[in-house]
Amino acid sequence: MSVQAVLRRGVALIERARIRRSIYAVLALLLLVLCFVPRPWVARAKLLPQESSSAGLGQIISSLGGQLSNFANLLTGGRSPNDLYLIIGRSNTVTEDVIRNLHLVGPGQRYSTAHAARIDLARKVDVHLLIGGVVEVETRTHDPQVSLELTQAYLTAISDRIGALTRQTTKRKGEIVAQRFRDAQARVLETERNLDAFRRANRLASPEAQLGSAIALRTSLQAQLSARQVELQSAQQTAGPENPQPRAIRAQIAELQAQIARTARPSMNAAGPNMGGLSQLQSRYLDLFRDYRFAQALYDVYARASEQVAVEELVADSATFIQVIEPANLDAERHFNIWAVGLLSLVVIAAIFTEVYVPATGLRWPGRRRTPHQP
């Protein structure tokens, strides 16, 4: 029998209302049963990853000074880590860790190959982001124990992966800060030695007494300006384009430059001449004193940063930067098989179309001839 003959015979059966309605009834009954059987079990788990700088370090940062939080923004880039955590949760590395931890591949196991296991897990497990940066792991299978095991395995794998990345970042940050801290220490010693040698050679008093309050003010402003310029260079190299930190630093630099320009105009007050009235010797003394204050400013910045990195390393070792908001658990409400619900909806729509819409509008089946009495 040819294909066309089979099709014509099938169309002829469908045109018979009783057979067509029986087919609809059988399909609807079968799909209605499949909506409930086998029962799908959905397990969920929620975790809140957070950066180590936010894991209870607010009081420490406040006590160490405002420069510490600015320096932390430079090292981290000031970006929200939520998207990164979502990428980690959906990564192939996390899936491989789950397969290895649960021993899903091998002789006598659920899957014969790792590729088949990854495909099936991608269909059963979904990792998505909720409001507030909460990462949710959702697993849908027909076995409640399997759903719980997979959800817990993903929760553990994501936590381990985030912890490893955080420890790696903290280690690299610690190496950078330690190197810069050593350089700052050497710079402070060198500038202090040069300042003392110049003062002894020219029999000058201490910089604060010799240069006066106006010079000390300008020296402090120039040291702050130099520190801000170094901080701006670091921000442009490490921070992203959307980070507001460089713009804030530029505004501070402009304000410091305006204050320094006001002190450069020669004037006389009760404390003596300002910076514009100094001699060449005093200018050299001022340069040495400014370099010393600048070295001290950098030393303070990196000393505070080293304190933060040390605390972050302790937090990373204890793994307290992962907060499990909700452990793996099964949903209490009844779930349905989505594919069966979709097919049942299609059957209902087809039945309404052929049994209600077609007779009401006077449509006819393709290939069916009109009788002589039909208009």
N, C-alpha and C positions, 0 to 999 in steps of 0.2 A: 504494500500500500504506500503510495507516494505521500510526501509531506503535505502537498496541497489537499489531497483527499482527507488526510487526518485533520487538517485545519478546518476544512468544510464541515466535517462531521462534528468537530468540537463546537463550531459556531452554531450548528443546528441544534446541538444539545443545550447550549446556553440560551438560545432563543426560546426554548420551552420554559415557561415561567416556573413550573413546579420543580423541575430539575435545578434551575438556577437558584431558586430560593432554598432548596435543600442544601446546595453547595455552600451558600452563604451561612446557613445555620450551622452546618458541620464545622466550617472554618472558624466561625465566631466562637463556638463552644470550645474547640480545641485551643484556640489562642487565649481564650479566657482562662482556661486551666493552666496554660503555660505562663500566664502573668504571675501566678502564685507558686507554681511548682516548676523547677526546684526553687526554694526560697533563697533569695540573695541576702547575704549578711554583710553589712557595712561597718567597718571599724575605723575609728578616727583617733588621731593624736595631734596635740598642738604644742608647739615649742616656740619660745621667744629668744632668738639669738640676740646678743648685745655685745657691743664693743667693750673691751676690757677697760677703757677709760671711763665708761659709764657704770661699771659694776661697783657702785658704792664708793666712788672716789671723789664725789663732789666736795666733801669736807676737806679732803687732803689737798685737792687742787686749790680751793679757796685759801687754805692756810699757807700754801706755798707761794701764792701770788698770782696775779692775772696773767703774767707772761707765760705761765705754764700752759694754760688753756689755749692761748694763741699758738704756741709752739706745737701743741698736740694737733691742732687743726692743720698746721702746715705738713706734719708728717702723715696724717691720715687723708689729706686731700679734702676734707670737709664734705664728703659725699655720704649719702644715705646708703647703708649696707643692705637694705631690704632686697633689692634686685639681685645682689650677689648671693644672698642666702637662697633665693629661689632657684638661681642657676645651679648652685651646689646641690640642692635637693633633687633636681631633675638630671643631674649629670650621670654619665655612664659609669664614672668611678664609684658613685654611691650604689648604683645597681649591682656592680660587680662585687662590692663589699657585702651586700645582702645575699647574693648568690653563694659567696664563699662562706659566710657565717652560718647560713642555714643548710649548707651542703645540698643544694638543689640539683646539681649536675653530677652525673656519675652513674655507674651500674646500680640498678635497683632504686634510683632516685626518681624525682618527679619529671626531670627533663634529661634528654640524652645529650644535648649540646648547650653551650652557654648562649649561643645565638637564639635558640628557641626559648630559653629562659628569659632573656632580655625582652623579647617580643611579647611574651605572655605577661610579664610583670608590668610592662608599659601599658598593657590593656587593663590590668586589674588595679594598679596603684596610680594615684594621682596626687601630686604635690603642688599645692597652690598657696597663694599669699592672701591673708585676711587683712582686715582693717587694723591698723596699729603695728604693722610689721610682723604679725604672728604667722608662722609657717604651719600649715595644716597638712597632715598626711592622711589620705582617705583611701581605703582598700575595700574592694567589692568582690567577694567570692561567694561560692555556695556552701562553704564550710566555715562556721564561726571560729574554730580554732586556727584555721589557716589565715583568716583575716587578721586575727590578733597577732599571730606570729609575724606576718609580713609587715604589719604596721609598726610593731615594736622593733623589728630589724631595721626598717627604714629610719626610725627615730634614733636608734643607736648609731647607724652609719652616718647620718647627717650630723649628729653631735660630734662624732669623732673627726669627721672631715673638717668641720668648722673649727674645732679645737686645734687640729694640726695646722691649718692655715693661720690661725691667730698666733700660735706659738712661733711659726716661721716668720711672720711679720714682726712680732715683738723682738725676736732674736736679731733680725736685720736692723730694726730700729735701734736696739741697744748697741749694736756695733757702731752705727753711725754716730750716735750721741756720745759714746765713750771716746771715739776718735776726736770728735770736735771738742769734747771736754778737756782732753789732754792738750790739744792745741791752745785752748783758751787759758789753761793753767800756765803753759810756757809763755804765752804772750803777756800775761799779767806780770810774771817774774821779770821778763825782759824790759817791759816799759817802766816798771818800778825801779829797776836797776839803772836805767838811763836817766830817769828823773832825779834820783838821788845823786848820781855822779855829776849832773849839771848843777844841781843846787850846791853841792859841796865845792865845786870848782869856782863858782861865782859868788860864794858866801851869801846865798839867798835864804830867806826864811821859808817856812812851809808854803806850799802853793796857795792855800786858802788865805793866809795872812798877807802874802806878798802881792798877790794879784787882786785881792779885794773881792767884795761880794759880787760886783758886776761881772768880773771875769769868771768867777766861780759859777755864776748863773749861766753865762754863755758857754762855758766849758761843759757844763752839765747838759745844756741844750744840744750842743754839737755831738756829744757822746750819744745822747738819745737819738739824734738824727742818723748818725753812722750805724747805730744798732738797728734802727728801723729800715735803713737801706739794705743792710745785710738780710734782714728778715724778709724784705720785699723780694730780693733775689731768690731766696729759698722758696718763697710762696709761688713765684712765677714758674719755678722748676717742678714743684711737687703738686701744687693745687690745680684742680680742674678749672675750665673757663667759667663754670657756674658758681665757683666758690666766691663768696663776698669778702673773704679775708684780704686779698690784695687791694681791693678798693678802699677798705678801712685803713690799711697801712699807708696808702698814698695820701689819704686825707690827713693823717697824722704827720706825714713828712712835710706836706704843704704848710701846716700850722707851725711846725718847728722851724722851717725855713723863714717864715714871716717873723717869728720872734727873734731869730738870729739877726735878720736884717735890721731890726729896730735897735739892737744893741751895737751894731757896727757904726752908727752915726755918732761922731764925737760929741760928748756932752760932759758937763760937770755937775756933780751933786754932792750931798753931804759926805758920802762915803769915798769921794775922790773921782778920778776920771774913769770913764767906762772903757770898753775895748778899743774905741777909736783913738784914745789918747795914750796908748801904751807905746813904749820904746821898742827897739828891735830886740833887745835882750829879753824884755818881758814877753814879746811875741814868741820867741823861741821857747821860753819857759812855759808859755801857754800851750804851745804845740805838744810839748812833752807831757804836760799835765792832761791835755785832752786825750792823747793816745792812752795814757794810763787809765783814765775814766772809761774810755771806750772798751778797753780790755777787761776792766772790771764788770762793765755791763754785759759783755758777752759771757764772761765767766758765770755771772748770776743766772743768765738765761739757760745755759747748758747744765748748770748745777741743778736747777729746778727740773729741767727735762730729764736728767738722769734719775732723779727721785721718782718721777712718774713712770719711767721705763722699769725701774726696779719693782714698783708696786704692780705694774701690768704683768711682769713675769711671774710674780707670786699668784696673781689671779689666774693667769693662763695655766700654771701648773696645777692649781686646784680645780680647774674646769668649772668655775662658778659663773662663767659668761654664758652658759646655756641654761635657760630656765624652762623647765617642762611645765607648761600651764595645765595641760590635761594629758594624762598617760593614755596608752592604748586602751580603748573601750569600744563596745558594740553599741550601735544605735538602738534605742528602745523601740522606736516606731517600726512598722512593717514596711519593707521595701518591695518593689515589684521589678520584674524583668522588663527593662526598657524596650528591648527589641520586640517582645511579644505585645506590649502595649502599642507600639507603633504600627505593627502589622494588623492588630485588631482595629485600630483607627482607620487604616486603609480599607479593610473589609467593610466596615460600617459605612464609610463614605461611598464605596462602590455600590453597596446595597441601596443606599438612599438615592444615588444617582440613577440606577437602572430601574428601581421599583417605584420611585416617586417622581423624580424629575423628568425622566423620559416619557412616561405616560401623560404627565401634565402638560408637556410642551408639544406633544405630537411627533417626537423624533422617532426614527426607525433604525433598526439594525442595518449595518452596511451590507449591501447585496440583496436585501430583502425587497421583492417586487411589490408594487402596489396592486391591489385588486381593482377591478373595473369600477367598483362603487366608491373607492377612496378618492378624495379630491386630489 
